[in-house]
Amino acid sequence: MADQDVDALLQAPSNDEYPTIDRIPSSYNPLHSFDLAKGDQKHYQQQYGDMYFLRLAKLKPAVEEIAAEAWGEIETAGESIRRVDRVLDVRQGELCWVAGTIYMDMPLKPNILDDISKDHWISAPPPREKYISPSGQDQIMLEDESGRLRLIGTPLQISTVVTGCIMAVMGTENANGDFEIIDMKVPDLPRQPQRWERDEASAVLANGNGKSSKKEQKERREGSKVAIVSGLGISGDEGDTLTLDLLMEYLLGEACGQSTQQEIGNISRLIIAGNSISEGTPLYSRDELSDKKTSKKYGYDSAAYNPAPTQRLDDFLATLLPSIPITMLPGEGDPANISLPQQPIHPAMFPRSRNYSPMPGSTEPGWFDSVTNPWEGDIEGWRMMGNGGQPIDDVFKYVEGEERLNMMENLLRWRCGAPTAPDTLWCYPFQDKDQFVIEECPHVYFVGSQPTFETTVIEGPTGQTVRLIAVPKFKETGEMVLLDIDTLEVESVIFKVFNDS
Amino acid sequence: MPTTRRKQNATSTRSQSTLSFNNKSARITKPSVHDTTATSKKAQSKSSEPQQIEVEDTPAADTVEIEPQEQPPADRQDEQEQETISIPVQPTPRKKKAAKPSTKSSSRIHQQSVPLHEKILRHFDLSSQYGPCIGITRLSRWRRADTLGLDPPVEVLAVLLREEDKKMSQGCGKIAYIDELGGGRVGIVE
C-alpha cells in the first residue's frame, strides 16, 4: 500500500478534494491500582517484611490448591505425599510438599557494605549486569514465617526462580539438611476477565437494568489500533531529533500518502511506556558533589538545571495531543519518584500539555492521561497491563540468559508484577495489600525500554490468553509497536534516517 | 538462677513440680509431627472443642466483661481469683497459658504485674501467622489479618476495642510490646 503513496508524493499539487480522515475514538477505562496516597497520608514507617507476608498470604492458597491437585493422590512406594504447614516441619527421608517464598542468597547482589567501602576506598565497583556468581555460590532457599530451607535439585536448573516468587515444592530432606526437590508448582495465571467486563458492569450499575444500552454498544468501533512506544530518550542537547519528528508526523497523519493516512486514522491511542527523557545532566557521585560549590538561588541550582528535555517533551506531547489521546507512563529516567510504583509525572512539568489533562479533582481520565508505572486499565474492553521496564530489568539480573519474553511469562505465571520488589528493586512499603500481586489476568502485557522488539502469546490453564509485548527503546531502534485491537496482533513501524556518510 | 519460691496461690489446682531438664520445653530439636500444642501455626487448625483457658491473675484484677455486641458467644463467666474463659467458638485461639500444663513448672513471676488485656495482646503479637507485629498498630494488624481471611480471634478485637474506651482500658499499648521496646514510632493516624 505504501507503493501507491510513493508516486502520490512526487506529483504536482492537484485540485482534488481530499476527504478529511477522522481518527477512531478510543474507549478508555483506566484502573487506579497503583495510585499511592498523597502528602501526609503516605507513610514510610512500615517494615518491608509486611510485603512478603501479604504476598504469601494472598498467593499461598492459590498455589496450595494447584499443588494438592497435582500431588495429592500420588503414591510412591506405598507412601503418599504429605502436605506440610511450615517450611521447618519437613522431616528427613519423608516425601512431602510445602509452599513458601523463594529467596536467592547471592553474594554479588548490591550490598549496603559496598556503600560503606566506598567511603574508605577510592570508588565502589561498577554496577554488575547480572548478580549470578560464576562459582556457584548462589543459594536458593524457601522461606516463610517460620524459617528458611535450602533447596537443591534439578527442577531449579530447568525453571527460573527469583527472589519473591511464591512456589510449592515437593521433595524430601536429605542428610545435609537441604531439601531435594522433585517437582515444583507456581500459582499460574489468575482469572481473566471477559472483554468489556468492567464497562458492562459499570453500565449495568448506572442503568439499573440487565442489558447495557445499545447506544454504548454502537460506540464500540472496529478496526482500531493502539500505538505503543517507549524510550524516546529526549534530551535537550541533541540536534538529531529527526526520527522523533518523523514519529510525530506519522502519528498526526501528515506523513506518507492517502492510503497510509487512512491506516493511521485507525490508531486510536498512543501509550508511551517510560523513559521519555534521557539523563540530560550527568549525575554527580557523592565525592564530586561535595567538591562542587553550588549556589542555590530560588531553591534550585541554576547552573546545573536544564529545562530543555522536559520542554522538548512538552512540545512533542502538545503537538500530538490535539489529534490523539496519550497515556504516559514514567520510566527510570523520567522526573518521577524512583521507587515503584512510580506516581504520575506531575502536570507542572508540562505547561502546554496539561491543558489536555482533566481538571484536578475530577474522576474522568482526560485526553492526556499521565499514569503510574506499573499501570493497568481497559482499552477498548481489553485489560492491559504494562510497566516501564524496571521489574523485568531487575529479574534479568537474577537469571541466566537473555530471554525477556520468558521472564515476562514467568512474571505472569508467578502472579507477581515485581517479585524482586523489596529485595533489589526499590518500592513503597505496602502494608495493607501488596499491589504487585496480579489478581486478574490481563489480555495484553507490555513492557517498555527493552533491547529488542519481541512478542508472543501465552496460554493459561483455564483458557486465558495473554499477548506479551516487549517494546524496544525508540532512541536506539526507532521502532514503534502497533497493536490491532480486534485480533490482538502486533506489528512494528520502524523510523530510520538515511545516513549520508 | 533457678527459682525456689513456692507459689502462694492456694486455689491452684496444679501441684508445683520440681524443675526438670528432661522436659519437652527444654528440647531444642524440631518439634515432632504429633506435637499439636506448642506451635502457634497450629492455632489455625479447626478444633471445635471449647478450650479451657486458665489465666492466672492477681486477686485484685477486674473481672473481664466483654460487651455483648463485641463477641458472638454470650456465655462468658467471670470468676474472681482464677478466671476461666471458656470460648466455644471456632477456631479456638490458644491463649498464652492454654494447653501447656506439662511444660509449665512455675508461674511467670516477671509477668505478674502485666494486666490481663496486655497478656492477651502480647500473645496475639507473637502469633506469626498474622504477619510481623513490628511497624504496625495492633488494631490495624488485626483488621489486616481479618481482611486477608486468616481468622484472627475475635476476642483480641474485643480487647483492642475496649482499650480504645478510656473507662475500661487497662493501659495497654497501641503497638506491639517488642516494637515499643525497640523504639517503634508507628504513626497512630490511620
Boltz contact constraints between the chains, C-beta under 6 A:
constraints:
  - contact:
      token1: [A, 43]
      token2: [B, 187]
      max_distance: 6.0
  - contact:
      token1: [A, 45]
      token2: [B, 186]
      max_distance: 6.0
  - contact:
      token1: [A, 45]
      token2: [B, 187]
      max_distance: 6.0
  - contact:
      token1: [A, 46]
      token2: [B, 135]
      max_distance: 6.0
  - contact:
      token1: [A, 47]
      token2: [B, 134]
      max_distance: 6.0
  - contact:
      token1: [A, 47]
      token2: [B, 135]
      max_distance: 6.0
  - contact:
      token1: [A, 49]
      token2: [B, 132]
      max_distance: 6.0
  - contact:
      token1: [A, 53]
      token2: [B, 131]
      max_distance: 6.0
  - contact:
      token1: [A, 57]
      token2: [B, 148]
      max_distance: 6.0
  - contact:
      token1: [A, 85]
      token2: [B, 41]
      max_distance: 6.0
  - contact:
      token1: [A, 86]
      token2: [B, 41]
      max_distance: 6.0
  - contact:
      token1: [A, 145]
      token2: [B, 128]
      max_distance: 6.0
  - contact:
      token1: [A, 432]
      token2: [B, 144]
      max_distance: 6.0
